[in-house]
Protein backbone atom coordinates (compact mmCIF):
# COMPACT_ATOMS: atom_id res chain seq x y z
CA UNK A 1 0.00 0.00 0.00
CA UNK A 2 1.46 3.37 -1.07
CA UNK A 3 1.29 5.94 1.69
CA UNK A 4 2.14 9.61 1.95
CA UNK A 5 5.58 10.33 3.35
CA UNK A 6 5.47 11.70 6.89
CA UNK A 7 8.42 12.77 9.01
CA UNK A 8 8.45 12.04 12.73
CA UNK A 9 11.19 12.93 15.14
CA UNK A 10 11.51 13.72 18.81
CA UNK A 11 13.92 15.06 21.37
CA UNK A 12 14.14 14.40 25.06
CA UNK A 13 13.54 17.59 27.02
CA UNK A 14 16.99 18.25 28.37
CA UNK A 15 16.55 22.03 28.47
CA UNK A 16 18.50 24.42 26.32
CA UNK A 17 20.06 22.92 23.23
CA UNK A 18 23.67 23.21 22.20
CA UNK A 19 25.40 23.49 18.85
CA UNK A 20 25.74 19.71 18.61
CA UNK A 21 21.94 19.40 18.81
CA UNK A 22 21.49 22.19 16.29
CA UNK A 23 23.93 21.01 13.61
CA UNK A 24 23.17 17.34 14.27
CA UNK A 25 19.36 17.47 14.12
CA UNK A 26 17.49 20.72 14.53
CA UNK A 27 18.88 22.44 11.43
CA UNK A 28 17.77 19.46 9.39
CA UNK A 29 14.29 19.49 10.96
CA UNK A 30 13.87 23.09 9.87
CA UNK A 31 14.58 22.23 6.24
CA UNK A 32 12.42 19.08 6.33
CA UNK A 33 9.30 21.08 7.14
CA UNK A 34 9.40 22.56 3.65
CA UNK A 35 9.39 19.08 2.07
CA UNK A 36 7.13 16.83 4.16
CA UNK A 37 4.32 16.90 6.69
CA UNK A 38 6.31 16.83 9.94
CA UNK A 39 5.58 15.86 13.54
CA UNK A 40 8.16 17.02 16.08
CA UNK A 41 7.64 15.83 19.63
CA UNK A 42 9.04 16.68 23.02
CA UNK A 43 9.37 13.08 24.14
CA UNK A 44 9.05 13.69 27.87
CA UNK A 45 7.99 10.11 28.68
CA UNK A 46 11.30 8.95 27.25
CA UNK A 47 13.01 11.15 29.79
CA UNK A 48 11.33 9.07 32.51
CA UNK A 49 12.81 5.84 31.19
CA UNK A 50 16.18 6.85 32.59
CA UNK A 51 15.43 9.80 34.86
CA UNK A 52 12.23 8.83 36.65
CA UNK A 53 13.68 9.78 40.01
CA UNK A 54 13.91 13.47 39.25
CA UNK A 55 11.07 15.08 37.32
CA UNK A 56 11.41 18.51 38.90
CA UNK A 57 12.76 20.18 35.76
CA UNK A 58 10.76 18.32 33.14
CA UNK A 59 8.23 21.08 32.46
CA UNK A 60 10.74 23.90 32.44
CA UNK A 61 13.19 21.96 30.29
CA UNK A 62 10.45 21.18 27.76
CA UNK A 63 9.61 24.84 27.46
CA UNK A 64 13.25 25.88 27.10
CA UNK A 65 13.81 23.32 24.40
CA UNK A 66 10.73 24.34 22.41
CA UNK A 67 11.86 27.96 22.65
CA UNK A 68 15.08 26.87 20.97
CA UNK A 69 13.10 25.00 18.32
CA UNK A 70 11.02 28.05 17.50
CA UNK A 71 14.03 30.35 17.50
CA UNK A 72 15.83 28.01 15.12
CA UNK A 73 12.93 28.21 12.66
CA UNK A 74 10.52 25.38 13.42
CA UNK A 75 7.20 26.79 12.39
CA UNK A 76 3.95 25.64 14.06
CA UNK A 77 2.10 26.67 10.89
CA UNK A 78 4.10 24.08 8.93
CA UNK A 79 4.85 21.37 11.49
CA UNK A 80 2.97 19.77 14.34
CA UNK A 81 4.97 20.63 17.45
CA UNK A 82 3.74 18.87 20.56
CA UNK A 83 4.49 17.08 23.79
CA UNK A 84 4.30 13.30 23.89
CA UNK A 85 2.57 13.26 27.29
CA UNK A 86 -0.28 15.39 25.89
CA UNK A 87 -1.22 12.48 23.61
CA UNK A 88 -2.07 9.43 25.77
CA UNK A 89 -2.48 7.32 22.62
CA UNK A 90 1.33 6.94 22.64
CA UNK A 91 0.97 4.84 25.79
CA UNK A 92 -1.94 2.80 24.43
CA UNK A 93 -0.14 1.98 21.20
CA UNK A 94 3.07 1.17 23.06
CA UNK A 95 1.09 -1.32 25.15
CA UNK A 96 -0.33 -2.99 22.03
CA UNK A 97 3.03 -3.08 20.26
CA UNK A 98 4.58 -4.52 23.41
CA UNK A 99 2.34 -7.56 22.98
CA UNK A 100 4.03 -8.52 19.70
CA UNK A 101 7.60 -7.50 20.55
CA UNK A 102 9.82 -10.42 21.59
CA UNK A 103 11.84 -9.70 24.72
CA UNK A 104 15.01 -10.79 22.93
CA UNK A 105 14.73 -7.86 20.50
CA UNK A 106 14.88 -5.47 23.44
CA UNK A 107 17.54 -7.32 25.40
CA UNK A 108 19.79 -7.41 22.35
CA UNK A 109 19.37 -3.73 21.61
CA UNK A 110 22.99 -2.50 21.59
CA UNK A 111 22.02 1.03 22.58
CA UNK A 112 20.21 -0.20 25.68
CA UNK A 113 23.27 -2.14 26.81
CA UNK A 114 25.60 0.80 26.20
CA UNK A 115 23.27 3.28 27.85
CA UNK A 116 22.80 1.00 30.83
CA UNK A 117 26.55 0.96 31.40
CA UNK A 118 26.96 4.67 30.79
CA UNK A 119 24.03 5.68 32.97
CA UNK A 120 25.02 3.35 35.78
CA UNK A 121 28.33 5.17 35.85
CA UNK A 122 26.58 8.54 35.97
CA UNK A 123 24.24 7.43 38.74
CA UNK A 124 27.21 6.16 40.73
CA UNK A 125 28.82 9.57 40.37
CA UNK A 126 25.56 11.19 41.45
CA UNK A 127 25.45 8.81 44.41
CA UNK A 128 28.78 10.16 45.53
CA UNK A 129 27.19 13.62 45.55
CA UNK A 130 23.85 12.38 47.00
CA UNK A 131 22.14 14.01 44.01
CA UNK A 132 18.94 12.00 43.47
CA UNK A 133 16.66 9.37 44.99
CA UNK A 134 18.11 6.59 42.84
CA UNK A 135 21.51 7.87 43.82
CA UNK A 136 20.54 7.54 47.47
CA UNK A 137 19.55 3.92 46.91
CA UNK A 138 22.82 3.36 45.12
CA UNK A 139 24.73 4.90 47.99
CA UNK A 140 22.89 2.67 50.47
CA UNK A 141 23.05 -0.59 48.54
CA UNK A 142 26.39 -0.40 46.78
CA UNK A 143 27.61 0.25 43.27
CA UNK A 144 25.74 -2.54 41.42
CA UNK A 145 22.50 -1.04 42.64
CA UNK A 146 22.84 1.65 39.97
CA UNK A 147 22.50 -0.93 37.23
CA UNK A 148 19.66 -2.67 39.05
CA UNK A 149 17.77 0.60 39.54
CA UNK A 150 18.01 1.27 35.80
CA UNK A 151 16.97 -2.23 34.73
CA UNK A 152 13.35 -1.20 34.66
CA UNK A 153 10.54 -2.39 32.43
CA UNK A 154 10.23 1.19 31.12
CA UNK A 155 13.88 1.53 30.16
CA UNK A 156 14.12 -1.88 28.53
CA UNK A 157 10.93 -1.18 26.62
CA UNK A 158 11.75 2.33 25.41
CA UNK A 159 12.19 1.17 21.79
CA UNK A 160 8.57 -0.01 21.87
CA UNK A 161 7.46 3.44 22.99
CA UNK A 162 9.66 4.88 20.27
CA UNK A 163 7.98 2.67 17.67
CA UNK A 164 4.59 3.85 18.94
CA UNK A 165 5.71 7.49 18.62
CA UNK A 166 6.55 6.99 14.96
CA UNK A 167 3.75 4.65 13.91
CA UNK A 168 1.01 6.71 15.52
CA UNK A 169 1.51 9.40 12.88
CA UNK A 170 2.23 7.14 9.94
CA UNK A 171 5.86 8.20 10.15
CA UNK A 172 7.69 6.86 7.11
CA UNK A 173 10.82 8.96 7.40
CA UNK A 174 12.74 9.26 10.63
CA UNK A 175 15.68 11.67 10.51
CA UNK A 176 18.52 10.07 12.45
CA UNK A 177 22.27 9.90 12.69
CA UNK A 178 24.20 6.69 12.01
CA UNK A 179 24.21 5.74 15.72
CA UNK A 180 20.41 5.68 15.89
CA UNK A 181 19.89 3.36 12.93
CA UNK A 182 19.20 0.31 15.15
CA UNK A 183 16.25 2.16 16.70
CA UNK A 184 14.57 2.74 13.37
CA UNK A 185 15.25 -0.86 12.38
CA UNK A 186 13.60 -2.05 15.58
CA UNK A 187 10.57 0.18 14.93
CA UNK A 188 10.34 -1.26 11.43
CA UNK A 189 10.56 -4.82 12.76
CA UNK A 190 7.81 -4.11 15.28
CA UNK A 191 5.57 -2.57 12.58
CA UNK A 192 6.22 -5.56 10.32
CA UNK A 193 5.41 -8.03 13.08
CA UNK A 194 2.18 -6.22 13.93
CA UNK A 195 1.17 -6.11 10.24
CA UNK A 196 1.96 -9.81 9.93
CA UNK A 197 -0.22 -10.75 12.90
CA UNK A 198 -3.12 -8.33 12.50
CA UNK A 199 -3.02 -7.31 8.83
CA UNK A 200 -1.54 -4.32 7.05
CA UNK A 201 -1.95 -1.43 9.49
CA UNK A 202 1.29 0.51 9.64
CA UNK A 203 3.63 1.97 7.07
CA UNK A 204 7.16 0.74 7.67
CA UNK A 205 9.37 3.60 8.84
CA UNK A 206 12.68 4.22 7.11
CA UNK A 207 15.69 6.09 8.43
CA UNK A 208 16.40 9.42 6.82
CA UNK A 209 20.14 9.49 7.32
CA UNK A 210 21.35 12.98 7.92
CA UNK A 211 25.04 13.67 7.56
CA UNK A 212 25.93 15.54 10.75
CA UNK A 213 29.06 17.70 10.74
CA UNK A 214 31.54 17.21 13.55
CA UNK A 215 30.77 19.62 16.38
CA UNK A 216 33.49 19.35 18.98
CA UNK A 217 33.02 20.65 22.49
CA UNK A 218 35.19 23.36 23.97
CA UNK A 219 37.58 20.72 25.27
CA UNK A 220 37.71 18.87 21.90
CA UNK A 221 35.60 15.92 23.11
CA UNK A 222 32.12 15.41 21.66
CA UNK A 223 29.89 18.32 22.63
CA UNK A 224 27.73 17.24 25.53
CA UNK A 225 26.05 18.81 28.52
CA UNK A 226 27.41 16.12 30.76
CA UNK A 227 30.99 16.99 29.78
CA UNK A 228 30.33 20.64 30.55
CA UNK A 229 31.93 21.59 27.23
CA UNK A 230 28.92 22.85 25.31
CA UNK A 231 28.13 26.05 23.50
CA UNK A 232 24.38 26.59 23.73
CA UNK A 233 22.59 27.92 20.71
CA UNK A 234 21.34 30.68 22.98
CA UNK A 235 24.33 32.45 24.49
CA UNK A 236 24.79 36.07 25.44
CA UNK A 237 27.58 37.89 23.62
CA UNK A 238 29.65 37.78 26.77
CA UNK A 239 29.19 34.10 27.51
CA UNK A 240 29.90 33.18 23.89
CA UNK A 241 33.10 35.20 23.96
CA UNK A 242 34.17 33.62 27.24
CA UNK A 243 33.55 30.14 25.89
CA UNK A 244 35.34 30.68 22.58
CA UNK A 245 38.32 32.13 24.42
CA UNK A 246 38.56 28.94 26.45
CA UNK A 247 38.25 26.61 23.44
CA UNK A 248 40.85 23.94 22.80
CA UNK A 249 43.35 24.75 20.04
CA UNK A 250 46.72 23.18 19.19
CA UNK A 251 48.61 22.74 22.48
CA UNK A 252 51.93 22.53 20.59
CA UNK A 253 51.75 26.18 19.59
CA UNK A 254 53.61 28.29 22.09
CA UNK A 255 53.75 31.40 19.91
CA UNK A 256 51.92 32.81 16.90
CA UNK A 257 54.75 31.82 14.54
CA UNK A 258 54.74 28.11 15.53
CA UNK A 259 53.24 25.97 12.76
CA UNK A 260 49.85 24.67 13.88
CA UNK A 261 47.88 21.48 13.35
CA UNK A 262 44.27 22.51 12.81
CA UNK A 263 42.99 19.08 11.76
CA UNK A 264 43.19 15.83 13.75
CA UNK A 265 46.66 14.33 13.28
CA UNK A 266 49.42 12.61 15.28
CA UNK A 267 50.66 15.94 16.67
CA UNK A 268 47.18 17.09 17.69
CA UNK A 269 44.93 14.00 17.74
CA UNK A 270 41.59 15.68 18.45
CA UNK A 271 42.26 18.59 16.06
CA UNK A 272 41.55 22.21 16.90
CA UNK A 273 38.01 22.90 18.12
CA UNK A 274 38.17 26.48 16.85
CA UNK A 275 39.07 25.29 13.37
CA UNK A 276 36.18 22.80 13.38
CA UNK A 277 33.83 25.65 14.28
CA UNK A 278 35.23 27.79 11.45
CA UNK A 279 34.10 25.02 9.13
CA UNK A 280 30.54 25.54 10.30
CA UNK A 281 30.47 29.32 10.37
CA UNK A 282 32.94 30.55 7.71
CA UNK A 283 32.74 30.08 3.95
CA UNK A 284 34.83 27.36 2.29
CA UNK A 285 37.46 29.76 0.92
CA UNK A 286 38.11 31.29 4.35
CA UNK A 287 38.21 27.87 5.99
CA UNK A 288 40.87 26.64 3.52
CA UNK A 289 42.89 29.86 3.84
CA UNK A 290 42.78 29.75 7.64
CA UNK A 291 44.07 26.17 7.60
CA UNK A 292 47.05 27.24 5.45
CA UNK A 293 47.74 30.27 7.66
CA UNK A 294 47.66 28.13 10.78
CA UNK A 295 49.99 25.51 9.34
CA UNK A 296 52.39 28.23 8.20
CA UNK A 297 52.39 29.91 11.64
CA UNK A 298 51.02 33.16 10.28
CA UNK A 299 48.67 34.10 13.10
CA UNK A 300 48.04 33.53 16.78
CA UNK A 301 45.17 31.48 18.18
CA UNK A 302 43.78 34.57 19.92
CA UNK A 303 43.26 36.32 16.57
CA UNK A 304 41.84 33.17 15.07
CA UNK A 305 39.29 33.02 17.90
CA UNK A 306 38.36 36.66 17.31
CA UNK A 307 37.63 35.84 13.66
CA UNK A 308 35.45 32.93 14.76
CA UNK A 309 33.53 35.18 17.12
CA UNK A 310 32.77 37.66 14.37
CA UNK A 311 31.57 34.80 12.10
CA UNK A 312 29.29 33.56 14.86
CA UNK A 313 28.00 36.93 15.92
CA UNK A 314 25.34 37.37 13.18
CA UNK A 315 23.67 33.94 13.44
CA UNK A 316 23.80 34.08 17.24
CA UNK A 317 22.35 37.56 17.25
CA UNK A 318 19.48 36.56 14.96
CA UNK A 319 18.79 33.49 17.06
CA UNK A 320 18.85 35.53 20.27
CA UNK A 321 16.36 38.07 18.89
CA UNK A 322 13.97 35.39 17.67
CA UNK A 323 14.15 33.48 20.93
CA UNK A 324 13.53 36.55 23.02
CA UNK A 325 10.48 37.42 20.91
CA UNK A 326 8.58 34.38 22.27
CA UNK A 327 6.95 34.39 25.68
CA UNK A 328 6.51 31.26 27.82
CA UNK A 329 2.75 31.62 27.28
CA UNK A 330 3.24 31.45 23.51
CA UNK A 331 5.30 28.30 23.86
CA UNK A 332 2.54 26.74 25.97
CA UNK A 333 0.03 27.71 23.30
CA UNK A 334 2.12 26.18 20.50
CA UNK A 335 2.31 22.95 22.49
CA UNK A 336 -1.40 22.99 23.34
CA UNK A 337 -2.44 23.51 19.71
CA UNK A 338 0.14 21.01 18.45
CA UNK A 339 -1.14 18.50 21.03
CA UNK A 340 -4.69 18.86 19.67
CA UNK A 341 -3.56 18.34 16.08
CA UNK A 342 -1.38 15.38 17.02
CA UNK A 343 -4.16 13.84 19.05
CA UNK A 344 -6.62 14.02 16.17
CA UNK A 345 -4.25 11.94 14.04
CA UNK A 346 -3.37 9.61 16.92
CA UNK A 347 -7.03 8.88 17.69
CA UNK A 348 -7.64 7.87 14.07
CA UNK A 349 -4.65 5.55 14.11
CA UNK A 350 -5.79 3.95 17.36
CA UNK A 351 -9.25 3.34 15.86
CA UNK A 352 -7.57 1.42 13.04
CA UNK A 353 -5.36 -0.46 15.49
CA UNK A 354 -8.30 -1.50 17.67
CA UNK A 355 -10.23 -2.58 14.61
CA UNK A 356 -7.28 -4.59 13.28
CA UNK A 357 -6.91 -6.28 16.67
CA UNK A 358 -10.67 -6.90 16.89
CA UNK A 359 -10.83 -4.95 20.10
CA UNK A 360 -13.68 -2.98 18.66
S1 LIG B 1 45.47 29.35 14.59
FE1 LIG B 1 43.32 28.88 14.64
S2 LIG B 1 43.14 26.92 13.62
FE2 LIG B 1 45.28 27.16 14.19
S3 LIG B 1 45.47 26.12 16.16
FE3 LIG B 1 45.11 28.32 16.55
S4 LIG B 1 42.90 28.48 16.79
FE4 LIG B 1 43.31 26.52 15.81
Boltz pocket constraint, residues with backbone or C-beta under 6 A from the ligand:
constraints:
  - pocket:
      binder: B
      contacts: [[A, 248], [A, 249], [A, 250], [A, 253], [A, 260], [A, 261], [A, 262], [A, 272], [A, 273], [A, 274], [A, 275], [A, 290], [A, 294], [A, 295], [A, 299], [A, 300], [A, 301], [A, 302], [A, 304], [A, 305]]
      max_distance: 6.0
